Structures are given as C-alpha cells and as structure tokens.
Amino acid sequence: MTEEVADNTREIRNSIEAFSFAALLECASREDYIRLTHFGALHDVVQQISDDLIAFSNKDPASKFDPHLILRTYTSFPAVLHYRLAHWIDTQFCSGAANLFDPSLPAFLSKRGKMISGAEIHFKSKIGKRFILDHGFGTVIGETTTIGDDCYCLGGVVLGARGISGNTLEPRHPIIGNRVQIGSFASVFGRVKIGDDVFIGPNCMISEDIPSGANIRI
C-alpha cells in the first residue's frame, strides 16, 4: 500500500467514525456513548462500513469513484452505516459482551437511519461484506433476511415475508446469495433461496427459489 493510499484509507475511516459518533450521540445514553466511542470499541464495524463505502465508490461512476462524496451527500449510504452500527451493537448485546448497553439502542439507530435515508434495514438481518444500496429510498429488508457478499440493491426493493399480518417468529424472509443484483421495485417474499450471481430485474416479484446464475426479468 502506497503512502497516498494509506492516507486516503485513514481519512475514510476517520470520516466514517465521525458520522458514527454523530449517530450514537443522538441515539445512545451518555454512558453507552462513552463506552462505544472510547478505546477503539468500534474498530471492526468501522472497517466493515469502510469496505461497503469503497465498494460503492468503485462501482458508481456518478460519484466519480469518490467515497467521500458518497459518504457526505448520498442519501442511501446512511441506511447501510446505521444498519452496520445497529447490527454490531445488537450482536454484542446478545452475546453478553455488552450487557450494559440499552437493548433498545439498535432500534433507535435503525430508526435514525430510516429517517435519513428512506430505507428500512432491520438490525437483526444478516448482510455480508461490501453491500451496496444505491438510490435506496423505499427499500425494506426484513428481520430474518440473510444477504451474502458483494450484493447490490436499488430503491424500492422489498425482501419480505409472504404474509401481511400474523407471520410466525420463524425465519420468514429471503436468503440471498453472493454477488446478487436486485433492480428497483423488485420484491422477494418468503424464506426462498436466491443463488449466487443472480440478476433480478426491476419490478420482478419472486416467491420461489432461484438457482445460481439466473437472469430474471419481466
């Protein structure tokens, strides 16, 4: 890694930390804020967010491949940033490693991310590395959704359950493979499995398993 690249990477991480601290300052108690922002507690989650941001900038010519522009001006990226923070804190809380955290903090962070971005990503969903949400307004990712690495979603995407009310507590949302692309206003309902390298075009409605490599269009 060259010195210039290293400096840019540090600058990205510092900017992400600043945005993360702002979210926590608004949502967390004083005690939890101090606990989370000191002693490098957020190191791992900041790295995850950095990877998401760099992946986005590498694939988005409209940003002129500038991660700082995406972080500071794109409305979709805060949904991912808040999801990563909320999911990490929830994971720590559930593991007992952070049993003094306010258990409602992940939900507060998710709410803030939704208000800023217009996208709702449940903090208990499981999303892999280098996730990109582009033009994400109206996107909903349900609680028990699992998404693999290097996936790309556009706005209005719904990864939801089959029912409207009375859904069970069991896993009820889709399992999405690696390198899946989901176009705007597409919906995937139920505990269906979407294989690796699948392309789901805009406005598609999926309610059954899709094999790897498939190209789904209407």
C-alpha positions in Angstrom: 0.0 0.0 0.0 1.4 3.4 -1.0 1.6 6.2 1.4 -1.1 8.1 -0.5 -3.5 5.2 -0.5 -2.8 4.6 3.2 -3.6 8.3 4.0 -6.8 8.1 2.0 -7.9 5.0 3.8 -7.2 6.6 7.2 -9.2 9.7 6.1 -12.1 7.5 5.0 -12.1 5.7 8.4 -11.9 9.0 10.3 -14.9 10.3 8.4 -16.9 7.2 9.0 -16.0 7.4 12.7 -17.3 11.0 12.8 -20.6 10.0 11.2 -20.9 7.0 13.5 -20.2 9.1 16.6 -22.9 11.6 15.5 -25.4 8.8 15.2 -24.5 7.4 18.6 -24.5 10.9 20.2 -28.1 11.3 19.2 -29.3 7.8 20.0 -27.3 6.5 22.9 -27.2 7.3 26.6 -24.2 9.2 27.8 -22.8 6.0 29.4 -23.2 3.9 26.3 -21.8 6.7 24.1 -18.7 6.9 26.2 -18.3 3.1 26.2 -18.7 2.8 22.5 -16.6 5.7 21.4 -13.5 5.1 23.6 -10.8 2.5 23.4 -11.3 1.6 19.8 -14.6 -0.3 20.5 -15.9 0.5 17.0 -12.8 -0.6 15.1 -14.3 -3.7 13.5 -17.6 -2.1 12.5 -15.9 1.0 11.1 -13.8 -1.3 8.9 -17.0 -3.0 7.6 -18.6 0.3 6.8 -15.3 1.4 5.0 -15.4 -1.7 2.9 -19.1 -1.0 2.0 -18.2 2.6 1.1 -15.1 1.7 -1.0 -17.1 -1.0 -2.9 -19.8 1.5 -3.7 -17.4 4.1 -5.0 -15.6 1.5 -7.1 -18.9 0.6 -8.8 -20.6 4.0 -9.1 -19.3 6.3 -11.9 -21.8 9.0 -10.9 -19.7 9.6 -7.8 -16.6 9.9 -9.9 -15.3 7.0 -7.8 -15.0 9.3 -4.8 -16.0 7.6 -1.5 -16.0 10.9 0.4 -18.7 12.2 -2.0 -20.9 9.2 -1.3 -20.5 9.4 2.5 -21.2 13.1 2.6 -24.0 13.5 0.0 -25.7 10.2 -0.9 -28.9 9.6 1.0 -28.8 5.8 0.6 -25.5 5.2 2.3 -26.6 6.2 5.8 -29.0 3.3 5.8 -26.1 0.9 5.5 -24.0 2.8 8.0 -26.8 2.8 10.6 -27.5 -0.9 9.9 -23.9 -1.9 10.5 -23.8 0.1 13.8 -27.1 -1.3 15.0 -26.4 -4.9 14.0 -22.9 -4.8 15.6 -24.3 -3.4 18.9 -27.2 -5.9 18.8 -24.7 -8.8 18.3 -22.6 -7.6 21.2 -25.6 -7.3 23.4 -27.0 -10.7 22.5 -23.6 -12.3 23.1 -23.4 -10.8 26.6 -20.2 -8.9 25.8 -22.0 -5.6 26.2 -24.7 -6.4 28.7 -24.8 -2.9 30.0 -26.0 -1.4 26.6 -29.5 -0.1 26.4 -31.2 -3.0 24.5 -33.3 -0.5 22.5 -30.2 1.3 21.1 -30.1 -0.8 17.9 -33.7 0.0 17.2 -33.1 3.7 17.8 -30.2 3.6 15.4 -32.3 1.8 12.8 -35.0 4.5 13.1 -32.5 7.3 12.6 -31.1 5.5 9.5 -34.6 5.1 8.1 -35.5 8.8 8.7 -32.3 10.0 6.9 -32.4 7.6 4.0 -35.9 6.4 3.5 -34.7 2.8 3.6 -35.5 0.4 6.3 -33.0 -2.3 7.1 -33.8 -4.4 10.2 -30.8 -4.5 12.5 -31.2 -8.3 13.1 -30.9 -9.1 9.4 -27.6 -10.6 8.3 -25.8 -8.8 5.5 -22.4 -9.8 4.1 -19.4 -7.8 3.1 -19.3 -4.9 0.6 -23.1 -4.4 0.5 -24.3 -1.6 -1.8 -27.7 0.1 -1.5 -28.0 2.6 -4.4 -30.9 5.1 -4.7 -32.3 3.2 -1.7 -35.5 5.1 -0.9 -38.3 2.7 -0.1 -36.2 -0.4 0.2 -37.2 -2.7 3.1 -35.0 -5.6 4.3 -36.8 -7.8 6.9 -35.6 -9.1 10.2 -34.7 -12.6 9.2 -33.2 -11.8 5.8 -29.7 -13.2 5.0 -27.7 -11.5 2.3 -24.3 -12.7 1.0 -21.2 -10.8 0.0 -20.9 -8.2 -2.8 -24.7 -7.7 -3.3 -26.2 -4.6 -5.0 -29.7 -3.3 -4.4 -31.6 -0.4 -5.8 -34.5 1.6 -4.4 -37.9 0.2 -3.7 -36.7 -3.3 -3.2 -38.6 -5.4 -0.7 -37.1 -8.5 1.0 -40.2 -9.5 3.0 -42.3 -12.3 4.4 -45.2 -13.9 2.5 -47.9 -12.7 4.8 -49.1 -9.2 5.7 -50.1 -9.9 9.3 -49.8 -13.0 11.6 -46.4 -14.0 10.3 -44.6 -16.6 12.5 -41.5 -15.9 14.5 -39.6 -18.5 12.5 -37.2 -17.3 9.7 -39.6 -15.9 7.1 -37.5 -13.7 4.9 -35.3 -14.5 1.9 -31.8 -16.0 1.8 -29.8 -14.1 -0.8 -26.6 -15.5 -2.2 -23.3 -13.8 -3.1 -23.0 -11.2 -5.9 -26.7 -10.8 -6.4 -28.1 -7.7 -8.1 -31.7 -6.6 -7.4 -33.3 -3.9 -9.5 -35.6 -1.2 -8.4 -39.0 -2.1 -7.1 -38.3 -5.8 -7.2 -39.7 -7.9 -4.4 -38.7 -11.3 -2.9 -41.2 -12.8 -0.5 -40.8 -15.7 1.9 -38.0 -18.0 3.0 -36.9 -18.5 -0.6 -33.3 -19.1 -1.6 -31.7 -16.9 -4.3 -28.4 -18.4 -5.6 -25.1 -16.7 -6.3 -24.7 -14.4 -9.2 -28.4 -13.9 -9.8 -29.7 -10.8 -11.6 -33.2 -9.8 -10.6 -34.5 -7.1 -12.9 -36.7 -4.1 -11.9 -40.3 -4.8 -10.9 -39.9 -8.5 -10.6 -41.8 -10.4 -7.9 -40.1 -13.6 -6.6 -41.7 -16.1 -4.3 -39.8 -19.3 -5.2 -36.2 -20.4 -5.2 -33.9 -19.1 -7.9 -30.8 -21.1 -9.0 -27.4 -19.6 -9.2 -26.6 -17.6 -12.3 -30.2 -17.0 -13.3 -31.2 -13.8 -15.0 -34.8 -12.8 -14.0 -36.6 -10.1 -16.0 -40.2 -9.3 -16.8 
